[in-house]
């Protein structure tokens, strides 16, 4: 749980760099060359697991008899092990890193706190190589991301890989990578790098983000992994039906359904689902590459933000800063489970709703930390509400009850009733399906309802209205308060009974209206007036003031 939103000390500018560690207590090892963890050697030998496992299985299958071919393989593995170990030992001995203090004009060390020191800046240095020594150095104020990655072998050995890159290092060519560090050491180094990094320089960097092909792992965590298959199948059906071909009468389609019904359903149905997931994953990756090829988000000048992307169909969208009204951080359920998110712009002049959805994308599915960084770079300030849902004001507890009741009424009850009715009319097997369906869907509905309620939140952070809602797609919106043109209060008989109201902010940008569901009716008007002053004042009645005009007696 993160702390409430902090607007900084008085006089602090948004996006200002975090305070560097005190000069009197320098960070551990600052300025000293450090080496990788010795367990790096074991990581380099991880490839031996597969051939040794294969030989072990062969020995078990043959009763322990080892043939000449097996001895030859073992000899080759021994030689390979010696070569790889020697190379790994040399690489470990010749790879060093440090956080170097800036150099002053007279050649001495600069300010330990990370100032200019005269002619330089604090840097992250990595040197390696045996015959040809290579020194790579990155100023800390240019570092944008510090990632820690651990494979199963890394986790088994208690080490991790650290990668530090700048906004322009999406292809990996400018990254500094250390393999491998002990997990505590890697955490300390990441803290040092981010503590000295210049957040203000990051938000003012003209290049906000470039494509990083490691993000491809997030492509299957989108709607298209399943929905795309059915969209393609539906489109093919319409094309065939349009030229007079009935797909259901095709020979291979009929044979497929015949074989599906002839085999055990508990095998064929999972196999069909796996096939759909495999096809959907491939399609999602292909679509990701086509849409976001050569992606670059950059400020072309102080007033213009440009997004370039596309492989076969290229697209370049330019957003004026004056029309940029906010940023939407979108986290669909599967993508959120994988630690990813997307970023969209809330801006005017992008066309109707359909065109707005196509043109407002600022970042493809990517790690959530990267999404928060891009959102902050777009706003030229730290993204409001970047903490947990608890950082925003919670909604009344009755909102949780409403979500539970709606899920039970619209998801659990109809399916259970249909299965029970069919079971009573035709076969008792469906009666068992009915209660199994009821148990499973009830548990799922209760979990989703709780997740949806925990995602609810709203607040005001400086010049931004911040709201969060949704479970299948959790959206966090940072909207400029001065962009709000009107408020709409929506209630129904059920919400009035529960003391709730839905508040919608009308904006001449984005989707033109952004909804805050299930606010307490007693607090909604006050919150709306505080978030956008000047709209509701004439309609409000404050404590101590008459709630209606005084009565006038007729003569």
N, C-alpha and C positions, 0 to 999 in steps of 0.2 A: 504494500500500500504506500503510495507516494504522499508527500506532504501537499497541503493546499497550494494553489497557484500563487507564485511569488512574483510581485511586480517590480522587485528590486528596490534598492535604497533610493531616497530622494536624490534627483539629479542624475541618476544612472540612465544612460541611453539604452533603448531596446537593442538587443543583440550584442551588447558589450562583452568583451572577452572576459572569461572567468578569471578570478584572481589566481595568479601563479603561486606555488608554494613559497613560503617565507624564505628569504635569502639566508636567514640565520640558521635554518634547518633544511638544508638541501635534501632533495629526494635521494633515496638509497642508490648509490652507485652512479650519481650524475657526474658525467665527465670521465668516468673510468670505463675502460673496455671490458666487456663481459662476454662470456662464452655460452654456447648452447648447453642444454642438459646432456650428460653422457648417455642417457637412454636413447638419444638420437640414433646411436649405432643399432639398437634393437629394432627401431622403426625401419631402418634401411633394409633389414633382413626379413621383414615381414613377408616378402614374396616367397620365402622358402616354405611357408605353411602349406600351400597347395601341392607342390610336388612331394613333400615329405608325407603329407596325409595320404596322397595317392599310393605311395610306396608302402605305407603301413597297411592300407586296405588290401593291397595286392599280397603282402606277406600273410595277412590273416586268411585270405581266400585260398592260398596255396599251402596252408599248414606250416608256414615258416620257411619254406624252401626258397632260396635266393639264387636266381639264375645269373649267368654271366652278364646278360643284358642289364639286370638290376644292379650288379656291381659296377658296371660301366656308368649307369645313371647316377649311382651314389658318388662315384669318383668325380663326375662332372659337377654334381652339386657341391661337393667339397671344394673344388677349385673355384667355382662361382662364389661360394660363401667367402673364401679367402680374399678374392678380388673385391667383392662388394664391401666386406668388412674393412679392408685396407683403404678403399676409396672413402668410405664413410668416416673412418678415423682421421684421414687427412682433411676431409671437409669440416669435421667437427673442430679439429685443432686449428684450422686456418680461417674459421668464421668467427668474427667478433662484432659486437654492436655496442653502442653507447648513445647517451643523450649528451651532446657536446654543448658546452657553454659558448656564447658568442665571443668573437674575437674583437678586441678593441683596435684602434688605429695604430697603437704602439706595439701590437703583437701580443698583448696580454689578454687574459680572459676578461670578458665583459661582465655586465651585471648578472649576478646569479639568479635574479628573479626573472630573467627572460627579457630584458630590455634590449635595445639595439646594441649596446656595447660599443657604439661607434660605427663599425663598418659591417657588422654581420648580425645574424640572428641565431637563436638556439636551434640546433639541428638534431635529427635522428640519423645516425651514421651506421652503415653496415659495410664491413670490408671482408673480402673472401678471395680465394684463389691461391694456387700453389706457385706455378711458374709465372703467371700473370696476375698480379694483385689488382683487385678491383675495389674501389671505394665508392659507395653510393650514399648520397646525402640528401635529405629532404628537410627543409625548414619546418619546424613544428607548426607554424601558423598556416601552412599549406595542407596539413593533414586533415582529411575529412572523415575518414572511417578507420576504425581499428577493429578487425574481426578476429575472433578466436574460433578455430575449426578443429574438431577432434573426431577422427574415425574410430571405429570400435577398437582397433589396435592401439591408437593413441590413448583412449580412455582406459584400456587395460593396463597400460604402462604409466598412467598418471601424467601424461604430457599433452600438449596442444600446439597447434600451429598458429602463429600470429602473423597477420597481414595488415600492413598500414598503407593506405593509398590516398591520393588526392582526388579532387573532383574530376580531373581529366584522366584518371587511371582505370577507366572501366574495362579496357581490354587486357589489363594485367601487366602491360609493358612497363609501367612506371611504379608498380607496387614494390614495397620492401617486404620480403617474406622471411620469417625465421622458423625453422623446423629443426628440433622441437624444443619447447620450453616447458619446464615444470609448471603445472597449472597455477600455483600461488605466484610464481615469478612472472608468468604471463599476465596475470591480473594486475600485479603491481606495475608492470611496464605499461599496460594499457592505461592505467590511471595516470601515470606520469605523462604519457603522450597527450592524453585528452586534457589534463590539467594545464599544460603549457600551450595547448592549441589556441589560436586566436579566433574566437567565435565571430568577432565582428568582421574579420577578413573573410571568413567563410560565407557570411551572409552577403558580403559585398563582392564576392568573386563573380565575374561575368559568366563563367561556365558553372551552372548549378549541378548538372548531372549528365553523364554519358551512359551508353548501354554497357552493361556488364553481363556477359553470357552465362555467368554462374546463376543468374536470376532465372534461367530456363527451368530450374527445378520447381518454380512456382507456377509454371504454365498449367500443369494438370490439376491445380487446386482452384480452378475457376469453373464457371457454369458450363463451358464448352466441353469439358471432359465427358459429360453425359448428354447435356442438351444438344451439343453440336452433332452428335450421331443421329439423334432423332430429327434435327433440322435438315440434315443432309438426306436422310431417308425420306422425309416428307417431301422435300423438293424433288427427289428422284421419282417418287410416286406421282406427283402432279405432272411432271414432264411425260412419263409413260402414259398416264391416263389421258393427257392432252393429245397424244398421237394415236389413241385408240388401243393401247395395250393395257390389259388388266393384269397387274403384277401378281395377283393371287393365283392366276391360272398358269403362270410360268412353271415349267417342269422342275427346275432346281428349287423353287420356293416351296412347291408341294412336297418334294422329297425331304426338304429340311424339316417341315412341320410333321411329316409322317415319322421321321426318325426321332424327332423331339418327343413325340407322344409315345413311341415304342420303347424308349429307354427310360431309366429311372429318373424321375423328375428331380430328386435330390442331388443328382449329378449334372443333369443337362441344364437346369436353371442356373446354378452357380457358374457353369462353364459359359453359358450365354452372357451372364453379367460380366464375367472376366473379359470376354471378347469385346463387349461394349466399352468397358473401361480402357482396354488396350487401344482400341481404335480411337476412342475419345482423347486419350493421352497423346497419341501421335498427332491427331488433328489439332489439339490445343497447342502443341509445340510448334507445328508448322504455321499456325495462325499467329502465334506470338512472334516468330521470326519475321513473317511477312509484314506484320503491323509495326514492329519496333526496330527493324533493321536500321543501323546508322542513326539511332536515336541520340539527340542532343537537346538539352534544355539550357538556354543561355540568355543573358541580358545583352542584347545588341547595343543598347545604350542605356542611359539612366531612366528612360521612359518606356522601353519596349522589351517585352519578354517574348522569345521565339522558341517554338517546339518544332524540330525537324525529325521525321521518321518515315519508314516505309521502304520496302524492297521493290516490288513490282509497281505498286501504286504509292508514289511518294507524296508526302503531305508536309507542308510548312505552315504552321498557324502562328500568327503574330498577335500578341495581346498588349494593348496599351495599359500602362500602369494606372492611368486615371480610370479605366474601365474595370480594373481588377478589384472585385468587391470582397473577396475572401477565398478560402481554400477548403476543400472537402477531403477528409481522410476516410477512405472506404475500405472496410475489412469484411469481405464475405466470409461465411462460416468456415469453409474448408481452408481458405487462404489464411484466416486468422488462426486456425489450429496449427498451421505450418509456420506461424510467425511472420506472415507477410501482410502487405497492405498496398493500396493504390492511392494516387493523389489526383484530384480533379480541381480545375479552376472554377471559381464562381465569378463570371465576368459577363459584361454586356457585349452585344454586337456579335454573338456567335450563332445567330439564327434561331429557328424554332427549337422545340425540345429535342427532336430527333437529331438535328444538326449540332445542337449543343452537346449531346452525349458523344458524338463522334469527334468533336473538335476540342472539348474541354480537358481531355486527358493530358496530364503533366508527367505521369510516371507509370510505367507498366507494373504488373505484380512484382514486388521486390521486397527485401527485408523491411520490417517495420521501422527499424532504426534509420534506414536510408529514406523511407517515406517521410519520417518526421524531419529529417535534415532537408529534404527537397521542399517540403511544405514551408519550413522556416526560411529557406533561400528564396522562395517565391514571394513571401511576405516581407522579406528583408528584415525579419525579426524572429525570435524564437516562436515556434508554433504554439499558440495557446492551447491549454488542455492536453498537453503531450504526456501527462501522467496517467495514472489508472483512473477508472470511472469514479473512484471515491474522491478524486480531486474536485469534482463538480458537486453541486448541490443535489442531494437525492430527491426522489419523488415519493409521494405518499405510499404507504404500505398497501393500500387498497388497490394500487395499480398492479401489484403482483397477483392479487386475487382475481382481478379481471382477466389477466392473461391465462391463468389456470382454468378459469371457467370457460373461456372461449375455446381453448384447446380441447377440453373435454367434450364440449358441445359440438364442435365442428370437425374434430378429427377422430376422437375415440368412439363417441356414441353412434354416428351413422354407420361406420364400418362394422362395429360389433352387431348392430341391429340387422344389417343386411346378411352377414354371415350366419347369425343365429336363425333368421327367418328361412334362409336356404337350407340350413341344417335340419330344421324342423320339418321342412317340406320334402326334402330329398334324401339326405344321408346324414347319419350322426357324426361323420367325420368332420363336417363343417361346424358342428357345435364345439368340438375341441379347438378348431381353428378360431372360433369366435372368442373363447376365453383367453387363448394364447395372444391373439391380436389385442384384446383389451388390456392385458397385463403389460405387454411390451409398449404399446402406444401410450398408455397412461404414464409409465416411467419416462418415456421420451418427452411427452408433453410437459410434465412437471419440471424436467431438467431444462427444456427450452424456455419455459416461462420464467424460471429463476434467472437464467442467463439474460433474457430480454429485460427483466426488471433491474438487474445489476448494471446493465448497460445504460439505463436511463440517467440523464444528468443534464444540468444546465447551469449557466453562470455568466458573469461579465468579467472580462479580463482586459483592462485598459480600454482600448478603442474597439474591442471585439466582443460580439455576442458569441458564446460558445455553447453548443448543444450536442448531445450524443444520444443515440437511440438505435434500436434494431438488434436482431439476433442473427437472422439469415444473412443480413448485410449490416454490420454495425458501422454507422456513419458518424464521424465527428466533424462538426462544422465550425469554422471560425469565420464569422461574418462581420464586416465593418458595421458598426452601429449606425453611422450616419447614412448608410445605404438603405436602411429600412424605411419604406414609404408608408406602410399601413400595417395594422394588426387585424387578424380575424380570430374571433373566439367561437369555437364550435363545441356544441354539447348535444347529447342525445338523452332520452329518458333514463337510460342506464347510467351514463356518466353523471347526470344531475343527481341521481339517487346516491351515487358514490362520492359526490362532492369533487368531481374532477372536470377539467376543461382542456381542450386541445387548442393550443395557441399557434397561429401561423403567421410568420413574418413575410410580408409581400415585398419583393425586391425586383427592381428592373434589371435583373441579371440572372444568369444560371437557369434554374428551373422555375424562376419567378415567384416561388413560394416555398418556404422551408418550415416544416411542422415540428412543434415541440409537443409530444403527446402526454396526456395524463398529468397535467399540472394541478396542484391543489387550487380549487376555485377561489379560495380566499386570498391566495398569493399571486395569482396569474396577472391581475390588473396592475398590482404594484411592481411586479417584475418587469412587465412590458413597459410601464412608464419610466422605470429606472434605466432600462436597456436602450430605449429610444425616446428621450425627452421631447416634449412638444407635440406629441400625437394624441395622447389620451387625457391630458390634464383637464380639459373642459368637461370630460365625462366622469371624472372621479369625485367621490365624496369622501373627504378626510374626516377623521375622528373629531367630534366637537362641532362639526358643521351640520346644518339641517339637511336631511336626506331628500327634501322636496320643497317646493315653493310654499311660502306661507299662505294659509287660507285667506280668501277675500270674501267678506260678507256682501251679499247683494243688498242694495238699499230697499 
